[in-house]
Every structure is written in structure tokens, then in C-alpha cells.
Amino acid sequence: MTDKLSTERKHFDVVINGGGMVGATLACLLAKAGRTIAVIEFAKATEFSADSPYDLRVSAISRASQKAFTEIGAWQVMHEMRASPYESMEVWDAEGNGSVRFDAAELGEPDIGHIIENQVIQKAVSDALKKLDKVTLFQPDSLDSFTVNDDSVEICLQSGGVITANLLVGADGANSSVRELAGIDIEFDDYAQSGLVTVVNTELHHQYTAWQRFQKTGPLAFLPLSDGSCSIVWTLPSDRADYFLSLSKNDFKKALAEAFDHKLGNITKVGKRAAFPLRGSQAKPYVMERIALVGDAAHTIHPLAGQGVNLGIKDVVELAKQLDGVVDVGKIKALRRYERARRGDNVITMRAMEGFRLLFGHSANSVKSIRNFGMNMFNQLPLVKNEVIRKALGL
Ligand SMILES: Cc1cc2nc3c(=O)[nH]c(=O)nc-3n(C[C@H](O)[C@H](O)[C@H](O)COP(=O)(O)OP(=O)(O)OC[C@H]3O[C@@H](n4cnc5c(N)ncnc54)[C@H](O)[C@@H]3O)c2cc1C
């Protein structure tokens, strides 16, 4: 990594605003391909040690993301820090007898994926980035403004520095300032729901299974962590999430165990609780001359299948592929190829999640019967089922 002070007013091939899980991965991929990169990140560096408490935010990392993390040298590090492979996934309907189970053994795989805390992923990709001398990190700093010129984009930093680049990438999350300053439109779908997250211990072991119970109000997921505890993502109407946040620990434990149908017995311990508003969004377009958006800056989806980070990693793998060998990486031609390759997949995934959400939110008896019948039928078709899960998990 290069020293920040000596490089102000310097020119880079690519400046990435946002050094989160997605932006840092892109920086590594592009630097490894020989590009000079600057990353601007306003949060302080993530600290992690083996006795750090479990992060409230976790991600279900697909095999495709695992491959990208391996390529940048971050996978082994996060795996050694704290990662929990899961061998099965069970999804069932709270209003009927429909259920679907996926087993790694049936797929001929050692696991279906890994549940990894966001702080662990962040630490591993940031450390990988810091080892690359083609990367300059401006942290903590923030993009203040930028001007797109014919042959470059000029970026003013909040710290007062000015840098230029052929391409500016917005990897700065759902409230992307690159997107906003570029005047790129975004379509929102407000779910009026929040994701309540916490870490709990349960009477019964999680059996290395990712459990998801679909309730009318939204899915409740128990995701296995390496010490035997579970990370909870409970989708609820926002006022219900606020209500559950306000309960005493004991009342919350009882309510959660009940909502989960005591699948893993009682809840024996509960950690800190937080809730995040959920909304779907798609930027239109993802790219302009010298500007590209990736990850949550370009799109957000419902967390019910835990695909947010995975879609962002697919974005950056594709962007790196499209820029490979291109002389001027800011030219719209290569950027449009990236958008064409990624928008369809992102929209399909978003619609599929939306479809599940509406299907399970329906309480008409006829819909419930068809839904439960469909789940059980699907569960009895191993070839179809395994093909669907292979595609979804990037196996
Ligand atoms: C409740 C919940 C559960 C979820 N569960 C899952 C899951 O199981 N699996 C999954 O794949 N996804 C999940 N997601 C989605 C996932 O968290 C996001 O898709 C993912 O964090 C997006 O990564 P990103 O790097 O694009 O954006 P972010 O994680 O938002 O990172 C953006 C980065 O940019 C920085 N930044 C922002 N603005 C600026 C600025 N102006 N200047 C400099 N830096 C800036 C931020 O500090 C941050 O580091 C979940 C989301 C929610 C809400």
C-alpha cells in the first residue's frame, strides 16, 4: 500500500469510493490485474481478535463469493478468523406443513456455504488490500465532490486533497454519494419492514443448518455460528420490530422461541439487538461515462435469501473482467458491458425474493394450500431441487 500524503493530487486508473466488503474486493481484483487504485473510506479500520464478540451482521457467503475471496487471498484468512460452514438448509411454512430441505451430502459437496460475520469479511478483505502496493488508501476520508472531464474524473476529498482517475466507482452502499452526486436515479421498493438482528444461544445445537421459518409477517432465520450460537435475522413490519426491540431480554427470548416454533428448544441467552430498515432498490443506470456503481450502491434486495453481499461480489468480479485489457477503463463501452451482464441477474434475484415475500405474506386458504403443496412437491424432486440450489449458491 502506498503512503497517502505523498500521493495527493496523484492520478489513478480507478478511484473507489467505499472500502466495504464489495469495494475492497474490487480494489484487490483490479490491483492484481496491474491497475493503480485509490480507495476512499470514511469508517475507521475494522479491528478483530479471536475474543471479539460476535458481530450482529453476518452474511451467508456463496461458493462464487468464496472463489473471489480466494483469488484475492482473503478466504483463508477469514476462514481461520471465524467462519461457520453450514451443511443443510431447512425452510418451512409457519402456516401449514410445507417444508423444503437441502443437504450438502445430496449435492456431493462438503457444505452449502459459510455464515461469516461482516466484521470478519471486512477485516480479511481490508488486510488483503493493504498488502498491495498498487493501492492507496484514504481512510478515514470521504469524497466531497467530483467533476467528470473528457479524459478523467477529478475528485475532491473532504480532507482537502484532490486526486484524478480514469474511472470513479461508487461502492459506498445503499446511500451512495457517488450515485447521488452523479444524478443517477434509483427506484425504491419500500417493504415497510425491518430486519431485527441478534445473536442467541439455544437449548438444542443448530446442527450446522441454516433454518428459515416463513411467517406471514416475514421470514425468521437462525444461522449457525462456529461456537454453537445462532445469528438471527427476523424480518418484521417495522413497528413490530420496534416492539420486539423494546421487550426485556426474558420476554424477547420467549417471543423468539415461540416465533421459531421451538425448533431448537428455548433461547438460553440473547445478545444485543438492532433493527435495519429493509428496502429493495435498483439504480438506473449502473454506469455513466467514467462512473460505475457496484454492490448496494447499485441495488439492494430483501435479505431473505442472504444474497446482498454475494450479488455485490458478482458485480465486482464482472466489472474486473470487463475492464481487463481495456486501455481507458472510464470509457462507457466496457462499463455498459458490465451493466448488461449484471443488471439482469440482479433484477431476477430481486424479483424472486419479492415473489417469495408476497407468496408467504398471503393468508388466503387457497394460496396457503397451494404454497404448502408446492413446497412438499419440490422437496420430493431431488434433481430439480438440487439444480435450483446449485445455481442459487453458486456451486
Ligand atoms: C438485516 C440485513 C441482513 C442481511 N443479511 C445478508 C446476508 O445474510 N447475506 C448477504 O449477502 N447480504 C446480507 N445483507 C445485505 C448486505 O449487508 C449488503 O448487501 C452489503 O453490506 C453490501 O455491501 P457494500 O460493500 O456494497 O455496501 P456497504 O456494506 O454498505 O459498504 C459501503 C462502504 O462504503 C463506506 N462509505 C459510505 N459512504 C461513503 C462516503 N461518502 N465516503 C467514503 N466511504 C463511504 C462505508 O463506510 C462502507 O464501508 C443483509 C442486509 C440487512 C439489512
The ligand as a MOL file (V3000), in Angstrom:
LIG
                    3D

  0  0  0     0  0            999 V3000
M  V30 BEGIN CTAB
M  V30 COUNTS 53 58 0 0 0
M  V30 BEGIN ATOM
M  V30 1 C -30.6750 -7.1720 8.1850 0
M  V30 2 C -29.8080 -7.4580 6.9940 0
M  V30 3 C -29.2960 -8.7460 6.8250 0
M  V30 4 C -28.5110 -9.0530 5.7140 0
M  V30 5 N -28.0400 -10.3260 5.5630 0
M  V30 6 C -27.2920 -10.6350 4.4790 0
M  V30 7 C -26.7760 -11.9750 4.2700 0
M  V30 8 O -27.0110 -12.8950 5.0480 0
M  V30 9 N -26.0180 -12.2130 3.1500 0
M  V30 10 C -25.7410 -11.2210 2.2640 0
M  V30 11 O -25.0560 -11.4960 1.2650 0
M  V30 12 N -26.1990 -9.9450 2.4310 0
M  V30 13 C -26.9580 -9.6400 3.5020 0
M  V30 14 N -27.4100 -8.3610 3.6670 0
M  V30 15 C -27.0370 -7.3320 2.6960 0
M  V30 16 C -25.5910 -6.8840 2.8540 0
M  V30 17 O -25.3390 -6.4670 4.1820 0
M  V30 18 C -25.2640 -5.7650 1.8720 0
M  V30 19 O -25.6810 -6.1690 0.5870 0
M  V30 20 C -23.7620 -5.4880 1.8610 0
M  V30 21 O -23.3530 -4.9450 3.0880 0
M  V30 22 C -23.4020 -4.5290 0.7260 0
M  V30 23 O -22.0120 -4.3270 0.7040 0
M  V30 24 P -21.4050 -2.9900 0.0620 0
M  V30 25 O -19.9400 -3.0890 0.2620 0
M  V30 26 O -21.9540 -2.8030 -1.3020 0
M  V30 27 O -22.0320 -1.8060 0.9210 0
M  V30 28 P -21.7660 -1.4670 2.4570 0
M  V30 29 O -21.5960 -2.7040 3.2630 0
M  V30 30 O -22.8470 -0.5130 2.8490 0
M  V30 31 O -20.3680 -0.7150 2.4170 0
M  V30 32 C -20.2220 0.6070 1.9400 0
M  V30 33 C -18.8900 1.1590 2.4380 0
M  V30 34 O -18.7330 2.4810 1.9320 0
M  V30 35 C -18.3780 3.3650 3.0040 0
M  V30 36 N -18.9200 4.6830 2.6320 0
M  V30 37 C -20.2190 5.0180 2.5010 0
M  V30 38 N -20.3240 6.2990 2.0980 0
M  V30 39 C -19.0670 6.7800 1.9790 0
M  V30 40 C -18.5240 8.0410 1.5930 0
M  V30 41 N -19.2920 9.0640 1.2710 0
M  V30 42 N -17.1720 8.1920 1.5760 0
M  V30 43 C -16.3640 7.1450 1.9160 0
M  V30 44 N -16.8260 5.9340 2.2770 0
M  V30 45 C -18.1600 5.7540 2.3110 0
M  V30 46 C -18.9890 2.7340 4.2500 0
M  V30 47 O -18.3060 3.1260 5.4270 0
M  V30 48 C -18.8080 1.2410 3.9610 0
M  V30 49 O -17.5520 0.7700 4.3780 0
M  V30 50 C -28.2140 -8.0310 4.7440 0
M  V30 51 C -28.7180 -6.7390 4.9140 0
M  V30 52 C -29.5150 -6.4500 6.0250 0
M  V30 53 C -30.0710 -5.0530 6.1790 0
M  V30 END ATOM
M  V30 BEGIN BOND
M  V30 1 1 1 2
M  V30 2 1 2 3
M  V30 3 2 2 52
M  V30 4 2 3 4
M  V30 5 1 4 5
M  V30 6 1 4 50
M  V30 7 2 5 6
M  V30 8 1 6 7
M  V30 9 1 6 13
M  V30 10 2 7 8
M  V30 11 1 7 9
M  V30 12 1 9 10
M  V30 13 2 10 11
M  V30 14 1 10 12
M  V30 15 2 12 13
M  V30 16 1 13 14
M  V30 17 1 14 15
M  V30 18 1 14 50
M  V30 19 1 15 16
M  V30 20 1 16 17
M  V30 21 1 16 18
M  V30 22 1 18 19
M  V30 23 1 18 20
M  V30 24 1 20 21
M  V30 25 1 20 22
M  V30 26 1 22 23
M  V30 27 1 23 24
M  V30 28 2 24 25
M  V30 29 1 24 26
M  V30 30 1 24 27
M  V30 31 1 27 28
M  V30 32 2 28 29
M  V30 33 1 28 30
M  V30 34 1 28 31
M  V30 35 1 31 32
M  V30 36 1 32 33
M  V30 37 1 33 34
M  V30 38 1 33 48
M  V30 39 1 34 35
M  V30 40 1 35 36
M  V30 41 1 35 46
M  V30 42 1 36 37
M  V30 43 1 36 45
M  V30 44 2 37 38
M  V30 45 1 38 39
M  V30 46 1 39 40
M  V30 47 2 39 45
M  V30 48 1 40 41
M  V30 49 2 40 42
M  V30 50 1 42 43
M  V30 51 2 43 44
M  V30 52 1 44 45
M  V30 53 1 46 47
M  V30 54 1 46 48
M  V30 55 1 48 49
M  V30 56 2 50 51
M  V30 57 1 51 52
M  V30 58 1 52 53
M  V30 END BOND
M  V30 END CTAB
M  END
